[in-house]
Amino acid sequence: MATFELYRRSTIGMCLTETLDEMVQNGTLSPELAIQVLVQFDKSMTEALESQVKSKVTVKGHLHTYRFCDNVWTFILQDASFKNEDSSENVGRIKIVACDSKLLSQ
């Protein structure tokens, strides 16, 4: 199963990467094992989002920038609002990265 590495740039992915880097620097973890952990993290995030997330969100905002490169869409919205059936949240600026899930099965 192929995966994208984009979840590594999430908050939890960055924390994991920093922790693994520290462990490699301290000698408590080999670089090879750290890479294996990151690959498993990519797989686990993809599987969890596919199978466990059932809610839908509506996103509205002013489109600041958009880009399509290597089958990856990137949108930057300003004054965005997220709405689901329970709540609404306003944010100043958001970056959305969307990848074609068909690429994962190749």
Protein Blocks (a to p, Z undefined) as FASTA:
>chain_A
ZZdfklmmmmklmmmmmmmmmmmmnopacfklmmmmmmmmmmmmmmmmmmmmmbdcdddd
ddfbdcdeehiacdddehiacddfkbccddfbdcdddddfklmmZZ
